[in-house]
Amino acid sequence: MDAALTTVAVTAGTTLVTLTVTAVWHRGRAAARTLVRRVRGGRNRAATATGLPAGREPAGRGADPESAGEPGREASARAGRERFRTGGPRSAFRDHSHAFGDPYVNSAAHDTGLWQESVRTPRVESPPRVFRGREEIRSLLVAAAHRPGPPHVLYGMGGSGKTALAAEVFRAAESAGLTALWVVAADRTGLRRGMLAVAAELGADPVDVQAAHAGRLAAADLVWRQLARSRDWLLVIDKADNPELLDGWLRAGRTGVVLVTTRRARAPQWQYATLHHLDVLSPAEAARVITDFAPGRGTRQDALDLANRLGRLPLALRLAGSYLERQALESWSLNDYRARFERDGTLLADQGAELPFVEDAGATATEGDLRQRLSWTWQITLDDLDVRGLPEATTLMRLLSCWSPTPVPRAVLSDHPPLPGAEPASGQRMGVRFWNRAETALRALIDNSLVSAHSYAGPSPDAGPTPCLQVHGLVLESVHAGIEPEERPGYLDTAIRLLDAALPADASPDHVTRLRLLVPHTAAVLHHTGPQTCAQAAALGIRTAQLVCEAGDYRAAVELATLTGDISQRLQGPDHHDTMTARHHQGDYLRRLGSYHEAEQVLRRVHTRRAATLGARHRESLETAAALSMTLYLLGRPEESLSWIQRAIDGQRRTLGNDHVETLRSRAYALEFLAHSGHTQTFLHDGPATIADAERSLGADHVVTAIAYSNYAYGLLRTDTPEDVKVAAAERALQARVHLYGSGHPLVHSAKLVLSWARSLSGEHASALALMREAVDGRERVLGASHPLTIKARVLYAERLAEAGHPGRAARLLRENLPPAEAIYGPHDLDVERATRLQSRLAAQ
């Protein structure tokens, strides 16, 4: 009883803490945004007041403008310099150059939280427990620290561990006897103070340092003169996310090396520097970061799963590990954390920060605090771009956050159609002005490592590379969570329209690469959609799933159709048109995937609902009846399938006409059923008529015409038609499918199987055996070794082997594949019956 009460109390306490932190987080978010913009914009407002460009200081002004020209203060400074020259406490001068009490430190520097006490120690806000990974780039930078020359620039997205890596290089250089120096360059004032502190640390004349502080001496020249007089040094300039601040400060060293950390991938200041990109950790090292903090909370696989969910981003890994380590009320496993992260995302991750976000009276988070939080580390960059006059960067990032972290073709954005306006958070419509500046905004996002640009090679070496954009998953989640609920429909509507316009018109081989790239983004908008955009998202999901199925990726088609049906059912109801359409395609694609029993169940439910709500003769009810007939045929129930397809054809002829595409599709399906069921005369009559009507109404290159070609060729194999006619029909069917789908499509392998059989009947056993081998290999590769059609192909391959004089191999194939084929298709399936007789003959030999 006591244990139960304790459990209830702990659970209630955890819930209360979570609710409290959630409420505080939402209150603090607006305050934090205001803080960041005030910090980033303060220097611009000050510059405006003086009539200078943003970010510039007036001549003659240093960090303490009031001190210039004051005789009393100058006398005091001279007295201080005399004490320094005569053996006074040197540290008193150099340390407080970065201290809170320094008269040259302004309030903006305090607000950032990035000022430091010393240039001889790294300033790392969230140090790792144990530094993991990065061995190659760490060794490269440590070696570079011993070779004076051009600067080295370490760039990457926020949270990738640039500062932590620079600190490792700093310590290694210091251990090797180099003079290691550290300056934070988050703002102009901090950079200037830090660099002058470096000059003082290296023994510069205090009079010169004071003159540089007051603006009477070129500060950068003073620092570099002092660096040139020193030997074997490493200068780390951290957080240089505004490279223009480094103008004059960043130079090649003759006696040492400068290492810069920045989010900026490209900048004019890096022209002569050596660039090093820092990406996420490897899977194994990312998992070890978590277990460093929380050992014993799960298996190695659990740690790997959580690390992958967190995108292997060092900041996210440290926050997760820190949260698990410091839990006071509960002790979650790694899987518990991953499950909670799926629900709470960056809100949960932020609770792992060393300093909890508490908005007390007079206590707000600094920029340094915000850099430790997933919900804000990237917003700092976006707010900075906003202050610099590019709010379109935030708008574009929010649009991208509606999609998936997988590569998205650049053409989705560059080839956008005219779109109706949507109201983003910035107050600007995503109309002409936004799209005119989208290129500039995208370049800024790429330059700041929020978006990466690369080319996707694709699965086929014949296909050319596709230029793509990609954003880390946690960045997208964080940005999307920051969109106000009332603004999300506008972004989602635009994201859906762009994807719909980018979808190819068909699934031809030339379009397969783009189609595959767009599938995860369609799934993403379905996950994000709400009631206002559900209809558009469902239509996109259905259309994309159809194209994916035509391309031969049946598993992806099933997953997308199922997701579309689930989302539509939840938001629009089980009987909604979109839900029923998605469920119909789900059942049809399950049949293609080989899940025949599940496909039958889904299609029967859809037909029942459609017949009840629309009527049994409605075109959609008839469409489902035709799809159900195909599944029943593959389940070894040819007469039942023939009954359902005939019902569909009769209804479609009455409501749509004999030459409508859906009627012709059903008529083409029926040809295979007729031949398989022994209705030979009807088949021989309907086959040529169906082909002629399809060619006339749809053309020889249409998908339905290809179905008619293929099913007629298959049916001829079961008739007494001359062998050359059978071979010609099978060759025409194969050519049509290769023309439509390329050489690797599942339907092409089916056509090869039919042609192999036809050539075998004509006595061309070597050619038949080669084609059958291609068909079996193709089905195993595309559909899988356990797919029902693959199993049946191996059974039919045994026939070709026996005919070609390989009875032993044929017998082995039948022993392995005939039992599962019989279980799937039934003992009365014609192919199964024929294979059973063959097995008996081989056993008797």
Summary of the structure (lengths in Angstrom):
residues: 845
radius of gyration: 35.1
end to end distance: 75.9
largest distance: 118.8
contacts: 2921
relative contact order: 0.05
helix: 64%
strand: 5%
